[in-house]
Amino acid sequence: MKHYHPTALTMRVLATAFLTLTSIGTSAQPAAPKPWADIGRPATTTEIKAWDIDVRADFKGLPPGKGSAEKGMDVWEAKCASCHGTFGESNEVFTPIVGGTTQQDIKTGRVANLARTDFPQRTSMMKLSQLSTLWDYINRAMPWNEPKSLTVEEVYAVTAFILALAEVVPDDFVLSHENIAEVQQRLPNRDGKVEYKGMWLVSGKPDVQGDACMKNCSGEAKITSILPDFARDAHGNLAEQTRDFGPYRGADTTRPALTGTVDQARGVTLARARIAPAEPAASGKSPAVLAKEANCLACHGVEQAVVGPSLVAIARRYKDDKSAPEVLAGRIRNGAQGTWGPVPMPGNTSLADAEIRSVVTWIMEGAK
């Protein structure tokens, strides 16, 4: 009997046939595409540049330019004073920017009033330790209703005006990229930072000691949650924002809070609505006066939008909505967010229910 031994050529032929069959089998079952393969694209240089605008503590990233405190006053009156007051001292809408600092603080680099427990208000200038933070925030986020709309010169100018209000620089000062580091050395709280090393040192003692949490754990856990009255509708009606499947449902936050226990299986409250407290006697004041005294007009102009929409625009939107008076009254009482944009409106506790209804009627009639 003869025995045949494959030659080298035969081996190469067999190997080629095997690889061919393997490739055919692989092509018949292609690998599943990655789920993210067709999502997005690399950011362009221009897109990255539009976002890469932060200014660091060493002023890296600060664009060249300059602006005078005098020009800053004009920009302030036009775009900033409606929320922050003529001299940056108002707290009607936001925390005051200027106040609480002294010439002695400028010398020492630490604001003395920060150590007082009886000082009524901590302003932005009291806490500011890096001038780059002020410039950067104005550049990225101001004005509130039109962020990133200021020119580089206007940002320098508004920053200079705030510094002049705080008496850090003179009224005729011109702030620029060339002298901003020198001004940093005059900030009242430039040396007021505190470093908490414990959060960064892994060799130190843990911030939380968990031994007590691991003892006596027997017993039934109770999960409860509440919304304060003033915050119930701060983010719009939760009932309209939750999914329509599963056991959980958002509460109808346009209505009074419910009391009692919740059936977790069905997501319903087994109680009646809380009865509203009795209304105080009518003050006799006109709706326009009530709106002014309650600071409504600090954020809402009659015909022009300020922080929030104008009263005329509100009346126009809801003129054919029969539920509008009740909805608007709830938003004034409890606050709201998301109806006209991302800026939240705080709840108003200074007006009685009857006064709120009076103001709503006045608004629906065009605030005349």
C-alpha positions in Angstrom: 0.0 0.0 0.0 1.3 3.4 -0.9 1.3 6.3 1.5 0.9 9.9 0.1 2.4 12.8 1.9 1.0 16.3 1.1 3.5 18.6 -0.6 4.1 22.2 0.5 1.9 23.4 -2.4 -0.9 21.1 -1.3 -0.7 22.5 2.2 -1.0 26.1 0.9 -4.0 25.2 -1.2 -5.8 23.6 1.7 -5.0 26.6 3.9 -6.4 29.0 1.3 -9.6 26.9 1.0 -10.0 26.9 4.8 -9.6 30.7 5.1 -12.1 31.1 2.2 -14.7 29.0 4.0 -14.0 30.8 7.2 -14.6 34.2 5.7 -17.8 33.0 4.0 -19.1 31.8 7.3 -18.1 35.1 9.0 -19.7 37.2 6.3 -22.9 35.3 6.7 -23.1 36.4 10.4 -21.9 40.0 10.5 -21.0 41.5 13.9 -23.8 43.7 15.3 -23.0 47.4 14.9 -22.2 49.3 18.0 -25.3 51.1 19.3 -23.4 54.4 19.4 -21.8 54.1 16.0 -24.1 56.6 14.3 -24.6 59.0 17.2 -23.0 62.4 17.1 -19.8 63.5 15.4 -16.5 65.1 16.5 -16.8 68.7 17.6 -15.4 71.2 15.2 -12.7 73.7 16.2 -15.2 76.5 16.0 -17.7 74.7 18.2 -15.0 74.0 20.8 -13.9 77.6 20.7 -17.4 78.8 21.4 -17.5 76.8 24.6 -13.9 77.2 25.7 -14.4 80.7 27.2 -13.7 80.2 30.9 -11.3 82.5 32.7 -9.1 80.9 35.3 -7.8 82.3 38.5 -4.4 83.2 36.9 -6.4 85.0 34.2 -5.5 82.4 31.6 -8.3 82.6 29.0 -9.0 86.3 29.6 -9.5 88.0 26.2 -7.6 91.2 25.6 -9.6 94.4 26.0 -10.6 97.2 28.4 -13.7 99.0 29.6 -14.3 102.0 31.8 -16.4 102.2 34.9 -18.2 105.1 33.3 -19.3 103.0 30.4 -20.1 100.2 32.8 -22.6 102.5 34.5 -24.5 102.9 31.3 -24.6 99.2 30.6 -25.6 98.6 34.2 -28.6 100.9 34.1 -29.8 99.4 30.8 -29.3 95.7 31.6 -28.5 95.0 35.2 -30.2 97.5 37.5 -33.6 96.0 37.1 -32.5 93.0 39.1 -29.6 94.3 41.2 -30.6 97.9 41.9 -29.0 101.1 40.8 -26.1 100.7 43.2 -25.9 96.9 43.3 -27.5 96.9 46.7 -31.0 95.6 46.0 -32.2 92.3 47.3 -35.6 92.3 45.7 -34.6 89.7 43.1 -31.2 88.4 43.9 -28.7 88.7 46.8 -27.0 92.2 46.8 -23.7 92.4 44.9 -22.1 95.4 46.7 -22.0 96.2 50.4 -20.4 95.0 53.7 -16.8 95.7 52.7 -14.5 98.5 54.0 -11.2 100.2 53.1 -9.6 98.3 56.0 -10.8 95.0 54.3 -9.0 96.2 51.1 -5.8 96.6 53.1 -6.0 93.2 55.0 -7.5 91.1 52.2 -10.1 89.7 54.6 -13.7 90.9 55.1 -14.3 91.5 58.8 -18.1 91.3 58.5 -17.9 87.7 57.4 -16.9 86.8 60.9 -20.0 88.5 62.4 -23.0 86.4 63.1 -25.2 89.5 63.4 -24.4 91.0 60.0 -27.6 90.9 58.0 -26.4 90.0 54.5 -23.5 88.5 52.8 -23.0 90.2 49.5 -21.1 89.0 46.4 -18.2 91.5 47.0 -17.9 90.3 50.6 -17.3 86.7 49.4 -15.4 87.3 46.2 -11.8 86.1 46.4 -10.9 85.9 42.7 -11.6 88.8 40.3 -11.5 86.3 37.4 -14.6 84.7 38.8 -16.6 87.9 38.6 -15.4 88.7 35.1 -16.0 85.1 33.9 -19.5 84.9 35.4 -20.6 88.2 33.9 -19.3 87.1 30.5 -21.0 83.7 30.5 -24.2 84.3 32.4 -25.3 87.9 32.3 -27.7 89.5 31.8 -30.0 86.8 33.2 -32.4 86.9 30.3 -29.8 87.2 27.6 -26.6 85.5 28.6 -23.4 85.9 26.5 -24.8 89.0 24.8 -22.3 91.5 26.3 -19.3 92.5 24.3 -15.8 92.0 25.8 -15.6 95.8 26.4 -19.0 95.8 28.1 -17.9 92.9 30.4 -14.7 94.8 31.4 -16.8 98.0 31.9 -19.5 96.3 34.1 -16.8 94.6 36.2 -15.1 98.0 36.6 -18.4 99.6 37.6 -19.0 97.0 40.3 -15.5 97.5 41.6 -16.0 101.2 41.7 -19.3 100.8 43.6 -17.3 98.8 46.2 -14.7 101.5 46.2 -12.0 99.1 45.2 -11.1 101.3 42.2 -11.9 105.0 41.5 -15.0 106.1 39.6 -12.9 107.0 36.5 -11.0 103.7 36.4 -10.5 101.8 33.2 -10.1 98.0 33.7 -8.1 96.0 31.2 -6.3 92.7 30.7 -3.1 94.5 31.5 -4.1 95.8 35.0 -6.6 93.3 36.2 -3.9 91.3 38.1 -3.1 94.5 40.0 -6.7 95.0 40.9 -6.9 91.5 42.2 -4.5 92.5 44.9 -7.1 95.1 46.2 -10.1 92.7 46.5 -11.5 92.9 50.0 -11.6 89.1 50.5 -8.7 88.1 48.3 -7.1 86.2 51.3 -10.4 84.9 52.7 -10.3 81.4 51.1 -10.1 78.3 53.3 -8.6 75.1 52.1 -10.3 71.9 53.3 -7.5 69.3 52.9 -9.5 66.5 54.6 -11.5 65.9 51.5 -8.4 65.3 49.4 -6.1 63.4 51.7 -6.9 59.7 51.5 -4.6 59.0 54.4 -6.6 61.2 56.8 -9.6 60.4 58.9 -12.8 59.8 56.9 -15.3 62.6 56.8 -18.1 60.2 57.8 -18.0 57.6 60.5 -20.5 54.9 59.5 -20.4 52.6 62.5 -23.6 54.0 64.1 -25.5 53.6 60.8 -24.8 49.8 60.8 -26.4 49.1 64.2 -30.1 48.5 65.2 -31.2 48.3 61.6 -34.2 46.0 62.3 -37.6 47.4 61.9 -39.7 48.7 59.0 -38.3 51.5 56.9 -40.6 54.3 56.1 -40.2 56.4 53.0 -42.0 59.7 53.0 -41.7 63.0 51.1 -43.3 66.4 51.2 -43.3 69.5 49.2 -43.4 72.8 51.1 -46.5 74.9 50.2 -44.4 77.7 48.7 -42.5 75.2 46.4 -45.4 72.9 45.3 -45.6 74.3 41.8 -42.1 75.8 41.5 -41.3 73.5 38.6 -44.7 73.3 37.0 -47.4 70.7 37.5 -45.7 67.4 38.4 -48.8 65.4 37.4 -48.1 66.5 33.8 -44.4 65.6 33.8 -44.4 61.9 35.0 -44.6 58.8 32.9 -48.0 57.1 32.3 -47.0 53.7 33.4 -45.7 52.1 36.6 -46.9 52.7 40.2 -45.7 56.2 40.8 -47.6 59.4 39.8 -46.7 63.0 40.3 -49.0 65.1 42.5 -51.2 67.7 40.9 -49.2 70.6 42.3 -51.7 73.2 41.0 -54.1 72.1 43.8 -53.7 72.3 47.6 -51.6 69.7 49.2 -53.2 66.5 50.3 -53.0 65.0 53.8 -53.0 61.4 54.9 -51.2 58.2 53.9 -50.3 57.2 50.4 -51.3 53.8 48.9 -47.9 53.0 47.3 -49.3 50.2 45.1 -51.7 52.5 43.4 -49.9 55.8 43.9 -53.0 57.6 45.2 -53.5 59.6 48.4 -56.2 58.4 50.7 -57.4 61.7 52.1 -59.2 64.9 51.3 -57.6 68.1 50.2 -56.5 70.3 53.0 -58.9 73.2 53.7 -57.4 76.6 52.9 -57.2 78.9 55.9 -59.7 81.7 56.3 -58.9 84.8 54.2 -58.1 88.0 56.1 -60.2 91.1 55.5 -59.7 92.9 52.2 -57.1 95.6 52.5 -58.9 98.0 50.2 -55.8 98.6 48.1 -55.9 98.6 44.3 -54.5 95.6 42.4 -51.7 97.8 40.9 -50.6 98.9 44.4 -50.7 95.3 45.7 -48.6 94.1 42.7 -46.0 96.9 43.4 -45.9 96.3 47.2 -45.5 92.5 46.7 -42.5 93.2 44.3 -44.3 91.6 41.3 -43.3 94.6 39.2 -39.6 94.1 40.0 -39.6 91.1 37.6 -42.7 91.8 35.4 -43.2 95.1 33.5 -46.7 96.0 32.5 -45.8 96.1 28.8 -42.2 95.0 28.7 -40.5 91.8 29.9 -37.9 92.2 32.7 -36.9 89.0 34.4 -40.2 87.4 33.7 -42.8 88.1 30.9 -44.8 91.4 30.8 -48.3 91.4 32.3 -49.8 92.3 28.9 -48.1 89.1 27.4 -49.6 87.0 30.2 -53.1 88.4 29.6 -52.7 87.8 25.9 -51.6 84.1 26.3 -54.5 83.2 28.7 -57.3 85.4 27.3 -59.3 82.3 26.1 -58.4 80.0 29.0 -61.2 79.6 31.5 -58.9 77.9 34.0 -56.4 80.7 33.8 -57.5 82.7 37.0 -57.1 79.6 39.2 -53.8 78.5 37.5 -52.3 82.0 37.7 -53.4 82.4 41.3 -51.7 79.1 42.2 -48.4 80.2 40.5 -48.4 83.5 42.4 -49.1 81.8 45.7 -46.7 78.8 45.2 -44.2 79.9 42.6 -43.5 78.3 39.2 -40.9 77.5 36.7 -40.7 76.4 33.1 -43.8 78.2 31.8 -42.0 81.2 30.3 -38.4 79.9 30.5 -35.9 78.5 33.0 -36.0 81.4 35.5 -38.0 80.3 38.6 -40.6 82.6 40.1 -40.7 82.3 43.9 -44.0 81.9 45.7 -45.5 85.1 47.2 -46.5 84.8 50.9 -47.3 88.5 51.4 -50.6 88.5 49.6 -53.8 87.0 50.9 -55.9 84.8 48.6 -58.4 87.5 48.0 -55.6 89.9 47.1 -54.1 87.4 44.7 -57.4 87.0 43.0 -57.7 90.7 42.7 -54.2 91.0 41.1 -55.0 88.1 38.7 -58.2 89.8 37.6 -56.3 93.0 37.0 -53.6 91.2 35.0 -56.3 89.4 32.8 -57.9 92.7 32.1 -54.6 94.0 30.7 -53.1 95.5 33.9 -55.0 98.8 33.2 
